[in-house]
Amino acid sequence: MAHMVNWNPQEKIPEIARAGMEVLTECCEIIVNDAKVNLASILKGNWTEHGPYKTGKYAGKTWTARYKKDMVKTIRLVKKKDSATRNIWIMAGHFNTWWAVQMEYGHGQWKGGPRSFFRKAIHGAMPKIKVLLAQRRIK
């Protein structure tokens, strides 16, 4: 029977963590790409695109605009600064495209109801992620 002598697993933990983050990043990139495709197809229809309000209380405020191309561009992978491990997010929206949550879940007075693009991407990416993990021999 084989027996390991003088092996310290603490030495390998950073290397294992980096490899895990690489795989996780690749999986997240699959989801990001699928979410962009899903959102672009949702926004192709009779989606009304408009600039900032011209009249009223919030006239000229940039956050009142609805630019569909901007929303697709904001879907991104974000990692924690100065860290090779931990904390990775997939985000959509920013100050001028804050309405990503309303699109995904249909919250508030969202007229069109929910138009899920993230959840659809996550479910659709599962077979691709399984293939990726199988190629790396991870179960």
N, CA, C and O atoms as CSV, one atom per row, in Angstrom:
chain,resi,resn,atom,element,x,y,z
A,1,MET,N,N,0.847,-1.170,0.000
A,1,MET,CA,C,0.000,0.000,0.000
A,1,MET,C,C,0.901,1.245,0.000
A,1,MET,O,O,1.892,1.318,0.727
A,2,ALA,N,N,0.524,2.215,-0.836
A,2,ALA,CA,C,1.317,3.440,-0.946
A,2,ALA,C,C,1.124,4.296,0.293
A,2,ALA,O,O,0.055,4.319,0.903
A,3,HIS,N,N,2.180,4.992,0.642
A,3,HIS,CA,C,2.133,5.847,1.817
A,3,HIS,C,C,2.929,7.114,1.520
A,3,HIS,O,O,4.075,7.044,1.076
A,4,MET,N,N,2.317,8.275,1.766
A,4,MET,CA,C,2.993,9.547,1.515
A,4,MET,C,C,3.712,10.006,2.774
A,4,MET,O,O,3.176,9.942,3.881
A,5,VAL,N,N,4.905,10.455,2.578
A,5,VAL,CA,C,5.701,10.921,3.700
A,5,VAL,C,C,6.079,12.381,3.458
A,5,VAL,O,O,6.466,12.755,2.351
A,6,ASN,N,N,5.963,13.199,4.500
A,6,ASN,CA,C,6.382,14.601,4.460
A,6,ASN,C,C,5.683,15.416,3.368
A,6,ASN,O,O,6.317,16.248,2.719
A,7,TRP,N,N,4.427,15.192,3.167
A,7,TRP,CA,C,3.662,16.005,2.200
A,7,TRP,C,C,2.840,17.016,2.968
A,7,TRP,O,O,2.059,16.658,3.850
A,8,ASN,N,N,3.020,18.287,2.628
A,8,ASN,CA,C,2.322,19.364,3.298
A,8,ASN,C,C,1.263,19.941,2.345
A,8,ASN,O,O,1.622,20.638,1.396
A,9,PRO,N,N,-0.022,19.671,2.572
A,9,PRO,CA,C,-1.055,20.174,1.658
A,9,PRO,C,C,-1.175,21.700,1.668
A,9,PRO,O,O,-1.684,22.275,0.706
A,10,GLN,N,N,-0.720,22.363,2.724
A,10,GLN,CA,C,-0.798,23.821,2.808
A,10,GLN,C,C,-0.014,24.488,1.685
A,10,GLN,O,O,-0.373,25.579,1.245
A,11,GLU,N,N,1.051,23.845,1.218
A,11,GLU,CA,C,1.867,24.408,0.142
A,11,GLU,C,C,1.095,24.443,-1.184
A,11,GLU,O,O,1.341,25.313,-2.020
A,12,LYS,N,N,0.184,23.519,-1.375
A,12,LYS,CA,C,-0.536,23.394,-2.650
A,12,LYS,C,C,-1.856,24.153,-2.674
A,12,LYS,O,O,-2.441,24.304,-3.746
A,13,ILE,N,N,-2.345,24.634,-1.544
A,13,ILE,CA,C,-3.655,25.294,-1.501
A,13,ILE,C,C,-3.731,26.510,-2.417
A,13,ILE,O,O,-4.722,26.637,-3.136
A,14,PRO,N,N,-2.742,27.422,-2.441
A,14,PRO,CA,C,-2.844,28.562,-3.369
A,14,PRO,C,C,-2.907,28.123,-4.838
A,14,PRO,O,O,-3.640,28.711,-5.632
A,15,GLU,N,N,-2.149,27.109,-5.188
A,15,GLU,CA,C,-2.151,26.596,-6.565
A,15,GLU,C,C,-3.515,25.986,-6.914
A,15,GLU,O,O,-4.027,26.199,-8.013
A,16,ILE,N,N,-4.089,25.242,-5.997
A,16,ILE,CA,C,-5.407,24.641,-6.200
A,16,ILE,C,C,-6.469,25.730,-6.316
A,16,ILE,O,O,-7.358,25.642,-7.163
A,17,ALA,N,N,-6.382,26.747,-5.476
A,17,ALA,CA,C,-7.347,27.850,-5.509
A,17,ALA,C,C,-7.272,28.599,-6.837
A,17,ALA,O,O,-8.306,28.944,-7.409
A,18,ARG,N,N,-6.055,28.854,-7.337
A,18,ARG,CA,C,-5.903,29.536,-8.625
A,18,ARG,C,C,-6.511,28.714,-9.759
A,18,ARG,O,O,-7.191,29.256,-10.631
A,19,ALA,N,N,-6.267,27.424,-9.741
A,19,ALA,CA,C,-6.824,26.554,-10.785
A,19,ALA,C,C,-8.351,26.550,-10.715
A,19,ALA,O,O,-9.024,26.574,-11.745
A,20,GLY,N,N,-8.885,26.520,-9.508
A,20,GLY,CA,C,-10.338,26.562,-9.343
A,20,GLY,C,C,-10.933,27.864,-9.847
A,20,GLY,O,O,-11.998,27.858,-10.465
A,21,MET,N,N,-10.261,28.986,-9.591
A,21,MET,CA,C,-10.741,30.280,-10.069
A,21,MET,C,C,-10.684,30.373,-11.587
A,21,MET,O,O,-11.546,31.002,-12.201
A,22,GLU,N,N,-9.678,29.752,-12.198
A,22,GLU,CA,C,-9.595,29.742,-13.663
A,22,GLU,C,C,-10.795,29.014,-14.261
A,22,GLU,O,O,-11.403,29.487,-15.221
A,23,VAL,N,N,-11.127,27.874,-13.693
A,23,VAL,CA,C,-12.274,27.104,-14.176
A,23,VAL,C,C,-13.568,27.877,-13.930
A,23,VAL,O,O,-14.429,27.941,-14.808
A,24,LEU,N,N,-13.708,28.460,-12.743
A,24,LEU,CA,C,-14.896,29.238,-12.420
A,24,LEU,C,C,-15.048,30.430,-13.370
A,24,LEU,O,O,-16.157,30.736,-13.809
A,25,THR,N,N,-13.943,31.097,-13.686
A,25,THR,CA,C,-13.976,32.230,-14.612
A,25,THR,C,C,-14.443,31.788,-15.992
A,25,THR,O,O,-15.260,32.466,-16.616
A,26,GLU,N,N,-13.935,30.664,-16.472
A,26,GLU,CA,C,-14.367,30.156,-17.781
A,26,GLU,C,C,-15.863,29.838,-17.775
A,26,GLU,O,O,-16.565,30.132,-18.742
A,27,CYS,N,N,-16.345,29.243,-16.695
A,27,CYS,CA,C,-17.774,28.922,-16.586
A,27,CYS,C,C,-18.610,30.201,-16.568
A,27,CYS,O,O,-19.654,30.270,-17.216
A,28,CYS,N,N,-18.160,31.201,-15.836
A,28,CYS,CA,C,-18.886,32.467,-15.774
A,28,CYS,C,C,-18.891,33.178,-17.119
A,28,CYS,O,O,-19.880,33.821,-17.473
A,29,GLU,N,N,-17.805,33.073,-17.870
A,29,GLU,CA,C,-17.756,33.698,-19.195
A,29,GLU,C,C,-18.781,33.069,-20.136
A,29,GLU,O,O,-19.344,33.760,-20.986
A,30,ILE,N,N,-19.027,31.778,-19.994
A,30,ILE,CA,C,-20.068,31.117,-20.778
A,30,ILE,C,C,-21.422,31.727,-20.446
A,30,ILE,O,O,-22.211,32.017,-21.345
A,31,ILE,N,N,-21.694,31.921,-19.172
A,31,ILE,CA,C,-22.970,32.506,-18.741
A,31,ILE,C,C,-23.093,33.949,-19.224
A,31,ILE,O,O,-24.162,34.356,-19.679
A,32,VAL,N,N,-22.014,34.729,-19.134
A,32,VAL,CA,C,-22.038,36.123,-19.605
A,32,VAL,C,C,-22.377,36.178,-21.086
A,32,VAL,O,O,-23.225,36.968,-21.501
A,33,ASN,N,N,-21.723,35.350,-21.878
A,33,ASN,CA,C,-21.982,35.358,-23.322
A,33,ASN,C,C,-23.421,34.951,-23.624
A,33,ASN,O,O,-24.070,35.561,-24.474
A,34,ASP,N,N,-23.920,33.933,-22.941
A,34,ASP,CA,C,-25.309,33.506,-23.155
A,34,ASP,C,C,-26.291,34.599,-22.726
A,34,ASP,O,O,-27.302,34.814,-23.395
A,35,ALA,N,N,-26.009,35.287,-21.624
A,35,ALA,CA,C,-26.892,36.363,-21.155
A,35,ALA,C,C,-26.933,37.504,-22.172
A,35,ALA,O,O,-27.997,38.070,-22.419
A,36,LYS,N,N,-25.789,37.844,-22.762
A,36,LYS,CA,C,-25.756,38.896,-23.786
A,36,LYS,C,C,-26.589,38.507,-24.999
A,36,LYS,O,O,-27.334,39.326,-25.536
A,37,VAL,N,N,-26.461,37.261,-25.426
A,37,VAL,CA,C,-27.247,36.791,-26.579
A,37,VAL,C,C,-28.737,36.818,-26.242
A,37,VAL,O,O,-29.548,37.275,-27.047
A,38,ASN,N,N,-29.095,36.333,-25.062
A,38,ASN,CA,C,-30.501,36.323,-24.649
A,38,ASN,C,C,-31.069,37.739,-24.588
A,38,ASN,O,O,-32.164,37.991,-25.091
A,39,LEU,N,N,-30.336,38.654,-23.980
A,39,LEU,CA,C,-30.829,40.021,-23.837
A,39,LEU,C,C,-30.942,40.707,-25.193
A,39,LEU,O,O,-31.906,41.430,-25.444
A,40,ALA,N,N,-29.972,40.487,-26.061
A,40,ALA,CA,C,-30.039,41.096,-27.397
A,40,ALA,C,C,-31.270,40.608,-28.152
A,40,ALA,O,O,-31.914,41.383,-28.859
A,41,SER,N,N,-31.599,39.322,-28.007
A,41,SER,CA,C,-32.786,38.801,-28.701
A,41,SER,C,C,-34.073,39.349,-28.083
A,41,SER,O,O,-35.046,39.577,-28.802
A,42,ILE,N,N,-34.097,39.561,-26.782
A,42,ILE,CA,C,-35.273,40.136,-26.120
A,42,ILE,C,C,-35.492,41.582,-26.578
A,42,ILE,O,O,-36.626,42.005,-26.801
A,43,LEU,N,N,-34.408,42.324,-26.715
A,43,LEU,CA,C,-34.504,43.737,-27.047
A,43,LEU,C,C,-34.720,44.013,-28.535
A,43,LEU,O,O,-34.932,45.162,-28.923
A,44,LYS,N,N,-34.669,42.975,-29.372
A,44,LYS,CA,C,-34.876,43.158,-30.811
A,44,LYS,C,C,-36.292,43.586,-31.145
A,44,LYS,O,O,-36.510,44.302,-32.122
A,45,GLY,N,N,-37.244,43.160,-30.354
A,45,GLY,CA,C,-38.657,43.400,-30.655
A,45,GLY,C,C,-39.027,44.869,-30.664
A,45,GLY,O,O,-38.208,45.727,-30.992
A,46,ASN,N,N,-40.245,45.143,-30.309
A,46,ASN,CA,C,-40.737,46.518,-30.341
A,46,ASN,C,C,-40.358,47.281,-29.078
A,46,ASN,O,O,-41.193,47.969,-28.491
A,47,TRP,N,N,-39.130,47.164,-28.670
A,47,TRP,CA,C,-38.610,47.837,-27.493
A,47,TRP,C,C,-38.417,49.315,-27.815
A,47,TRP,O,O,-37.784,49.659,-28.814
A,48,THR,N,N,-38.947,50.164,-26.991
A,48,THR,CA,C,-38.833,51.603,-27.213
A,48,THR,C,C,-37.543,52.103,-26.597
A,48,THR,O,O,-37.313,51.965,-25.395
A,49,GLU,N,N,-36.716,52.680,-27.429
A,49,GLU,CA,C,-35.460,53.251,-26.963
A,49,GLU,C,C,-35.627,54.766,-26.943
A,49,GLU,O,O,-36.099,55.345,-27.921
A,50,HIS,N,N,-35.254,55.405,-25.864
A,50,HIS,CA,C,-35.385,56.860,-25.796
A,50,HIS,C,C,-34.287,57.467,-24.950
A,50,HIS,O,O,-33.710,56.807,-24.086
A,51,GLY,N,N,-34.009,58.722,-25.209
A,51,GLY,CA,C,-33.018,59.467,-24.434
A,51,GLY,C,C,-33.623,59.940,-23.127
A,51,GLY,O,O,-34.725,59.537,-22.756
A,52,PRO,N,N,-32.890,60.802,-22.432
A,52,PRO,CA,C,-33.412,61.341,-21.163
A,52,PRO,C,C,-34.738,62.073,-21.363
A,52,PRO,O,O,-35.003,62.625,-22.431
A,53,TYR,N,N,-35.555,62.067,-20.329
A,53,TYR,CA,C,-36.832,62.783,-20.397
A,53,TYR,C,C,-36.592,64.239,-20.799
A,53,TYR,O,O,-35.614,64.857,-20.378
A,54,LYS,N,N,-37.484,64.768,-21.605
A,54,LYS,CA,C,-37.349,66.149,-22.072
A,54,LYS,C,C,-38.167,67.120,-21.227
A,54,LYS,O,O,-37.874,68.315,-21.192
A,55,THR,N,N,-39.178,66.616,-20.556
A,55,THR,CA,C,-40.023,67.475,-19.729
A,55,THR,C,C,-40.238,66.826,-18.373
A,55,THR,O,O,-39.917,65.655,-18.170
A,56,GLY,N,N,-40.778,67.593,-17.463
A,56,GLY,CA,C,-41.114,67.046,-16.152
A,56,GLY,C,C,-40.021,67.238,-15.130
A,56,GLY,O,O,-38.999,67.878,-15.379
A,57,LYS,N,N,-40.270,66.666,-13.978
A,57,LYS,CA,C,-39.396,66.813,-12.822
A,57,LYS,C,C,-37.971,66.306,-13.087
A,57,LYS,O,O,-36.999,66.882,-12.598
A,58,TYR,N,N,-37.859,65.222,-13.868
A,58,TYR,CA,C,-36.552,64.606,-14.093
A,58,TYR,C,C,-36.005,64.875,-15.491
A,58,TYR,O,O,-35.215,64.082,-16.003
A,59,ALA,N,N,-36.400,65.953,-16.105
A,59,ALA,CA,C,-35.946,66.305,-17.456
A,59,ALA,C,C,-34.424,66.425,-17.498
A,59,ALA,O,O,-33.808,67.070,-16.651
A,60,GLY,N,N,-33.848,65.795,-18.495
A,60,GLY,CA,C,-32.399,65.875,-18.693
A,60,GLY,C,C,-31.565,64.926,-17.855
A,60,GLY,O,O,-30.350,64.863,-18.040
A,61,LYS,N,N,-32.170,64.190,-16.947
A,61,LYS,CA,C,-31.417,63.247,-16.098
A,61,LYS,C,C,-31.041,62.022,-16.932
A,61,LYS,O,O,-31.897,61.411,-17.574
A,62,THR,N,N,-29.757,61.670,-16.916
A,62,THR,CA,C,-29.288,60.579,-17.775
A,62,THR,C,C,-29.906,59.235,-17.411
A,62,THR,O,O,-30.081,58.379,-18.277
A,63,TRP,N,N,-30.233,59.047,-16.159
A,63,TRP,CA,C,-30.770,57.750,-15.741
A,63,TRP,C,C,-32.210,57.530,-16.189
A,63,TRP,O,O,-32.750,56.447,-15.960
A,64,THR,N,N,-32.847,58.501,-16.812
A,64,THR,CA,C,-34.202,58.301,-17.332
A,64,THR,C,C,-34.185,57.750,-18.758
A,64,THR,O,O,-35.238,57.408,-19.296
A,65,ALA,N,N,-33.023,57.660,-19.366
A,65,ALA,CA,C,-32.906,57.145,-20.735
A,65,ALA,C,C,-32.977,55.622,-20.740
A,65,ALA,O,O,-32.673,54.975,-19.738
A,66,ARG,N,N,-33.378,55.060,-21.864
A,66,ARG,CA,C,-33.398,53.606,-22.048
A,66,ARG,C,C,-32.711,53.281,-23.369
A,66,ARG,O,O,-33.325,53.325,-24.435
A,67,TYR,N,N,-31.427,52.954,-23.274
A,67,TYR,CA,C,-30.667,52.574,-24.460
A,67,TYR,C,C,-30.384,51.085,-24.382
A,67,TYR,O,O,-29.614,50.635,-23.534
A,68,LYS,N,N,-31.005,50.326,-25.263
A,68,LYS,CA,C,-30.892,48.870,-25.164
A,68,LYS,C,C,-29.479,48.367,-25.452
A,68,LYS,O,O,-29.047,47.387,-24.845
A,69,LYS,N,N,-28.756,49.007,-26.354
A,69,LYS,CA,C,-27.392,48.562,-26.639
A,69,LYS,C,C,-26.501,48.731,-25.412
A,69,LYS,O,O,-25.614,47.914,-25.167
A,70,ASP,N,N,-26.737,49.785,-24.648
A,70,ASP,CA,C,-25.950,50.012,-23.430
A,70,ASP,C,C,-26.169,48.894,-22.415
A,70,ASP,O,O,-25.228,48.474,-21.743
A,71,MET,N,N,-27.401,48.412,-22.301
A,71,MET,CA,C,-27.682,47.353,-21.332
A,71,MET,C,C,-26.921,46.077,-21.695
A,71,MET,O,O,-26.344,45.434,-20.818
A,72,VAL,N,N,-26.912,45.711,-22.955
A,72,VAL,CA,C,-26.201,44.500,-23.380
A,72,VAL,C,C,-24.706,44.638,-23.091
A,72,VAL,O,O,-24.068,43.677,-22.661
A,73,LYS,N,N,-24.151,45.812,-23.322
A,73,LYS,CA,C,-22.714,46.042,-23.084
A,73,LYS,C,C,-22.347,45.957,-21.603
A,73,LYS,O,O,-21.202,45.654,-21.268
A,74,THR,N,N,-23.304,46.222,-20.716
A,74,THR,CA,C,-22.964,46.249,-19.287
A,74,THR,C,C,-22.910,44.872,-18.648
A,74,THR,O,O,-22.464,44.755,-17.507
A,75,ILE,N,N,-23.344,43.833,-19.334
A,75,ILE,CA,C,-23.251,42.479,-18.761
A,75,ILE,C,C,-21.777,42.104,-18.762
A,75,ILE,O,O,-21.126,42.076,-19.807
A,76,ARG,N,N,-21.259,41.814,-17.561
A,76,ARG,CA,C,-19.824,41.618,-17.438
A,76,ARG,C,C,-19.473,40.716,-16.262
A,76,ARG,O,O,-20.288,40.456,-15.377
A,77,LEU,N,N,-18.236,40.250,-16.288
A,77,LEU,CA,C,-17.664,39.448,-15.220
A,77,LEU,C,C,-16.815,40.377,-14.363
A,77,LEU,O,O,-15.974,41.107,-14.888
A,78,VAL,N,N,-17.024,40.357,-13.059
A,78,VAL,CA,C,-16.295,41.253,-12.154
A,78,VAL,C,C,-15.619,40.407,-11.085
A,78,VAL,O,O,-16.247,39.556,-10.456
A,79,LYS,N,N,-14.320,40.658,-10.891
A,79,LYS,CA,C,-13.567,39.970,-9.847
A,79,LYS,C,C,-13.133,40.972,-8.793
A,79,LYS,O,O,-12.977,42.161,-9.074
A,80,LYS,N,N,-12.943,40.485,-7.592
A,80,LYS,CA,C,-12.464,41.337,-6.507
A,80,LYS,C,C,-11.059,41.825,-6.840
A,80,LYS,O,O,-10.220,41.067,-7.327
A,81,LYS,N,N,-10.821,43.097,-6.571
A,81,LYS,CA,C,-9.523,43.703,-6.839
A,81,LYS,C,C,-8.443,43.066,-5.968
A,81,LYS,O,O,-8.694,42.716,-4.815
A,82,ASP,N,N,-7.260,42.920,-6.517
A,82,ASP,CA,C,-6.089,42.430,-5.777
A,82,ASP,C,C,-6.315,41.073,-5.123
A,82,ASP,O,O,-5.856,40.826,-4.008
A,83,SER,N,N,-7.026,40.199,-5.827
A,83,SER,CA,C,-7.260,38.885,-5.235
A,83,SER,C,C,-7.296,37.838,-6.340
A,83,SER,O,O,-8.054,37.961,-7.303
A,84,ALA,N,N,-6.481,36.821,-6.194
A,84,ALA,CA,C,-6.487,35.734,-7.163
A,84,ALA,C,C,-7.602,34.742,-6.840
A,84,ALA,O,O,-7.984,33.932,-7.684
A,85,THR,N,N,-8.109,34.811,-5.638
A,85,THR,CA,C,-9.149,33.875,-5.228
A,85,THR,C,C,-10.345,34.626,-4.685
A,85,THR,O,O,-10.250,35.803,-4.336
A,86,ARG,N,N,-11.465,33.939,-4.617
A,86,ARG,CA,C,-12.690,34.424,-3.998
A,86,ARG,C,C,-13.329,35.577,-4.777
A,86,ARG,O,O,-12.686,36.262,-5.573
A,87,ASN,N,N,-14.589,35.751,-4.517
A,87,ASN,CA,C,-15.367,36.891,-5.007
A,87,ASN,C,C,-15.306,37.120,-6.513
A,87,ASN,O,O,-14.433,37.821,-7.025
A,88,ILE,N,N,-16.249,36.513,-7.192
A,88,ILE,CA,C,-16.417,36.727,-8.613
A,88,ILE,C,C,-17.914,36.907,-8.849
A,88,ILE,O,O,-18.720,36.145,-8.314
A,89,TRP,N,N,-18.295,37.909,-9.645
A,89,TRP,CA,C,-19.697,38.205,-9.886
A,89,TRP,C,C,-19.954,38.335,-11.380
A,89,TRP,O,O,-19.055,38.644,-12.161
A,90,ILE,N,N,-21.198,38.091,-11.752
A,90,ILE,CA,C,-21.674,38.431,-13.086
A,90,ILE,C,C,-22.692,39.537,-12.871
A,90,ILE,O,O,-23.680,39.350,-12.162
A,91,MET,N,N,-22.450,40.689,-13.484
A,91,MET,CA,C,-23.295,41.859,-13.237
A,91,MET,C,C,-23.875,42.394,-14.536
A,91,MET,O,O,-23.337,42.181,-15.622
A,92,ALA,N,N,-24.991,43.098,-14.384
A,92,ALA,CA,C,-25.597,43.813,-15.506
A,92,ALA,C,C,-26.033,45.174,-15.011
A,92,ALA,O,O,-26.529,45.317,-13.893
A,93,GLY,N,N,-25.844,46.170,-15.856
A,93,GLY,CA,C,-26.298,47.512,-15.535
A,93,GLY,C,C,-25.249,48.337,-14.835
A,93,GLY,O,O,-24.257,47.823,-14.318
A,94,HIS,N,N,-25.498,49.637,-14.833
A,94,HIS,CA,C,-24.714,50.611,-14.097
A,94,HIS,C,C,-25.630,51.807,-13.851
A,94,HIS,O,O,-26.848,51.673,-13.960
A,95,PHE,N,N,-25.083,52.954,-13.528
A,95,PHE,CA,C,-25.899,54.112,-13.163
A,95,PHE,C,C,-26.941,54.448,-14.228
A,95,PHE,O,O,-28.100,54.707,-13.904
A,96,ASN,N,N,-26.538,54.444,-15.479
A,96,ASN,CA,C,-27.461,54.810,-16.552
A,96,ASN,C,C,-28.335,53.653,-17.027
A,96,ASN,O,O,-29.305,53.879,-17.750
A,97,THR,N,N,-28.021,52.450,-16.648
A,97,THR,CA,C,-28.841,51.294,-17.038
A,97,THR,C,C,-29.201,50.491,-15.795
A,97,THR,O,O,-28.909,49.298,-15.715
A,98,TRP,N,N,-29.817,51.125,-14.857
A,98,TRP,CA,C,-30.174,50.529,-13.568
A,98,TRP,C,C,-31.342,49.562,-13.689
A,98,TRP,O,O,-31.630,48.848,-12.728
A,99,TRP,N,N,-32.014,49.506,-14.806
A,99,TRP,CA,C,-33.254,48.765,-14.970
A,99,TRP,C,C,-33.050,47.291,-15.315
A,99,TRP,O,O,-33.993,46.643,-15.769
A,100,ALA,N,N,-31.866,46.746,-15.119
A,100,ALA,CA,C,-31.615,45.321,-15.380
A,100,ALA,C,C,-32.481,44.436,-14.483
A,100,ALA,O,O,-33.023,43.430,-14.940
A,101,VAL,N,N,-32.610,44.805,-13.221
A,101,VAL,CA,C,-33.410,44.011,-12.278
A,101,VAL,C,C,-34.875,44.006,-12.692
A,101,VAL,O,O,-35.542,42.975,-12.613
A,102,GLN,N,N,-35.377,45.162,-13.135
A,102,GLN,CA,C,-36.772,45.224,-13.570
A,102,GLN,C,C,-36.992,44.330,-14.786
A,102,GLN,O,O,-38.043,43.700,-14.907
A,103,MET,N,N,-36.021,44.271,-15.679
A,103,MET,CA,C,-36.167,43.397,-16.847
A,103,MET,C,C,-36.172,41.933,-16.425
A,103,MET,O,O,-37.004,41.151,-16.887
A,104,GLU,N,N,-35.256,41.569,-15.560
A,104,GLU,CA,C,-35.114,40.162,-15.168
A,104,GLU,C,C,-36.339,39.654,-14.407
A,104,GLU,O,O,-36.834,38.561,-14.684
A,105,TYR,N,N,-36.821,40.437,-13.458
A,105,TYR,CA,C,-37.876,39.965,-12.574
A,105,TYR,C,C,-39.233,40.632,-12.770
A,105,TYR,O,O,-40.230,40.149,-12.233
A,106,GLY,N,N,-39.299,41.728,-13.523
A,106,GLY,CA,C,-40.571,42.411,-13.730
A,106,GLY,C,C,-41.060,43.163,-12.514
A,106,GLY,O,O,-42.269,43.307,-12.329
A,107,HIS,N,N,-40.145,43.653,-11.665
A,107,HIS,CA,C,-40.512,44.383,-10.448
A,107,HIS,C,C,-41.139,45.737,-10.747
A,107,HIS,O,O,-40.995,46.274,-11.845
A,108,GLY,N,N,-41.817,46.266,-9.780
A,108,GLY,CA,C,-42.341,47.622,-9.856
A,108,GLY,C,C,-43.399,47.772,-10.927
A,108,GLY,O,O,-44.210,46.871,-11.138
A,109,GLN,N,N,-43.394,48.882,-11.589
A,109,GLN,CA,C,-44.384,49.176,-12.627
A,109,GLN,C,C,-43.862,48.801,-14.011
A,109,GLN,O,O,-44.250,49.421,-15.001
A,110,TRP,N,N,-43.006,47.813,-14.095
A,110,TRP,CA,C,-42.423,47.401,-15.369
A,110,TRP,C,C,-43.538,46.919,-16.283
A,110,TRP,O,O,-44.194,45.919,-15.991
A,111,LYS,N,N,-43.754,47.615,-17.371
A,111,LYS,CA,C,-44.912,47.390,-18.223
A,111,LYS,C,C,-44.897,46.048,-18.937
A,111,LYS,O,O,-45.945,45.423,-19.102
A,112,GLY,N,N,-43.736,45.602,-19.357
A,112,GLY,CA,C,-43.677,44.376,-20.159
A,112,GLY,C,C,-43.633,43.099,-19.357
A,112,GLY,O,O,-43.631,42.013,-19.937
A,113,GLY,N,N,-43.599,43.190,-18.053
A,113,GLY,CA,C,-43.459,41.995,-17.231
A,113,GLY,C,C,-42.020,41.496,-17.266
A,113,GLY,O,O,-41.162,42.112,-17.899
A,114,PRO,N,N,-41.755,40.389,-16.593
A,114,PRO,CA,C,-40.381,39.885,-16.547
A,114,PRO,C,C,-39.902,39.411,-17.919
A,114,PRO,O,O,-40.628,38.748,-18.659
A,115,ARG,N,N,-38.674,39.768,-18.228
A,115,ARG,CA,C,-38.007,39.305,-19.456
A,115,ARG,C,C,-36.664,38.723,-19.023
A,115,ARG,O,O,-35.619,39.359,-19.162
A,116,SER,N,N,-36.713,37.533,-18.508
A,116,SER,CA,C,-35.532,36.907,-17.923
A,116,SER,C,C,-34.452,36.660,-18.976
A,116,SER,O,O,-34.700,36.041,-20.011
A,117,PHE,N,N,-33.270,37.150,-18.694
A,117,PHE,CA,C,-32.131,36.867,-19.561
A,117,PHE,C,C,-30.995,36.203,-18.786
A,117,PHE,O,O,-30.236,35.427,-19.368
A,118,PHE,N,N,-30.857,36.486,-17.484
A,118,PHE,CA,C,-29.814,35.851,-16.679
A,118,PHE,C,C,-30.178,34.420,-16.304
A,118,PHE,O,O,-29.383,33.501,-16.503
A,119,ARG,N,N,-31.372,34.231,-15.766
A,119,ARG,CA,C,-31.760,32.883,-15.344
A,119,ARG,C,C,-31.804,31.933,-16.532
A,119,ARG,O,O,-31.422,30.768,-16.426
A,120,LYS,N,N,-32.271,32.443,-17.658
A,120,LYS,CA,C,-32.298,31.638,-18.883
A,120,LYS,C,C,-30.866,31.271,-19.305
A,120,LYS,O,O,-30.610,30.149,-19.744
A,121,ALA,N,N,-29.947,32.218,-19.169
A,121,ALA,CA,C,-28.545,31.968,-19.522
A,121,ALA,C,C,-27.918,30.927,-18.594
A,121,ALA,O,O,-27.162,30.065,-19.042
A,122,ILE,N,N,-28.232,31.011,-17.309
A,122,ILE,CA,C,-27.668,30.060,-16.347
A,122,ILE,C,C,-28.143,28.648,-16.660
A,122,ILE,O,O,-27.345,27.710,-16.682
A,123,HIS,N,N,-29.438,28.495,-16.901
A,123,HIS,CA,C,-29.974,27.161,-17.212
A,123,HIS,C,C,-29.464,26.657,-18.555
A,123,HIS,O,O,-29.167,25.471,-18.697
A,124,GLY,N,N,-29.361,27.537,-19.534
A,124,GLY,CA,C,-28.881,27.140,-20.856
A,124,GLY,C,C,-27.401,26.824,-20.891
A,124,GLY,O,O,-26.952,26.057,-21.743
A,125,ALA,N,N,-26.635,27.401,-19.981
A,125,ALA,CA,C,-25.189,27.196,-19.966
A,125,ALA,C,C,-24.780,25.906,-19.267
A,125,ALA,O,O,-23.637,25.468,-19.405
A,126,MET,N,N,-25.678,25.300,-18.530
A,126,MET,CA,C,-25.312,24.103,-17.764
A,126,MET,C,C,-24.703,22.989,-18.619
A,126,MET,O,O,-23.674,22.437,-18.230
A,127,PRO,N,N,-25.289,22.635,-19.766
A,127,PRO,CA,C,-24.647,21.578,-20.576
A,127,PRO,C,C,-23.246,21.987,-21.064
A,127,PRO,O,O,-22.342,21.153,-21.103
A,128,LYS,N,N,-23.064,23.250,-21.432
A,128,LYS,CA,C,-21.754,23.721,-21.892
A,128,LYS,C,C,-20.738,23.671,-20.755
A,128,LYS,O,O,-19.578,23.312,-20.961
A,129,ILE,N,N,-21.182,24.031,-19.564
A,129,ILE,CA,C,-20.285,23.999,-18.405
A,129,ILE,C,C,-19.908,22.560,-18.063
A,129,ILE,O,O,-18.761,22.283,-17.714
A,130,LYS,N,N,-20.869,21.648,-18.163
A,130,LYS,CA,C,-20.567,20.235,-17.890
A,130,LYS,C,C,-19.529,19.700,-18.872
A,130,LYS,O,O,-18.647,18.930,-18.491
A,131,VAL,N,N,-19.637,20.108,-20.134
A,131,VAL,CA,C,-18.649,19.692,-21.136
A,131,VAL,C,C,-17.276,20.266,-20.782
A,131,VAL,O,O,-16.271,19.559,-20.859
A,132,LEU,N,N,-17.228,21.538,-20.397
A,132,LEU,CA,C,-15.978,22.166,-20.000
A,132,LEU,C,C,-15.338,21.436,-18.818
A,132,LEU,O,O,-14.137,21.167,-18.818
A,133,LEU,N,N,-16.154,21.122,-17.817
A,133,LEU,CA,C,-15.636,20.422,-16.641
A,133,LEU,C,C,-15.180,18.998,-16.995
A,133,LEU,O,O,-14.192,18.507,-16.448
A,134,ALA,N,N,-15.897,18.348,-17.903
A,134,ALA,CA,C,-15.500,17.001,-18.322
A,134,ALA,C,C,-14.168,17.051,-19.063
A,134,ALA,O,O,-13.347,16.147,-18.914
A,135,GLN,N,N,-13.946,18.089,-19.852
A,135,GLN,CA,C,-12.669,18.231,-20.555
A,135,GLN,C,C,-11.530,18.406,-19.573
A,135,GLN,O,O,-10.408,17.968,-19.824
A,136,ARG,N,N,-11.823,19.045,-18.457
A,136,ARG,CA,C,-10.783,19.225,-17.431
A,136,ARG,C,C,-10.791,18.089,-16.411
A,136,ARG,O,O,-10.026,18.096,-15.447
A,137,ARG,N,N,-11.663,17.121,-16.642
A,137,ARG,CA,C,-11.809,15.948,-15.771
A,137,ARG,C,C,-12.197,16.312,-14.356
A,137,ARG,O,O,-11.653,15.781,-13.387
A,138,ILE,N,N,-13.150,17.229,-14.250
A,138,ILE,CA,C,-13.675,17.633,-12.945
A,138,ILE,C,C,-15.112,17.152,-12.873
A,138,ILE,O,O,-15.896,17.391,-13.791
A,139,LYS,N,N,-15.460,16.481,-11.795
A,139,LYS,CA,C,-16.839,15.975,-11.645
A,139,LYS,C,C,-17.583,16.788,-10.646
A,139,LYS,O,O,-18.755,16.520,-10.382
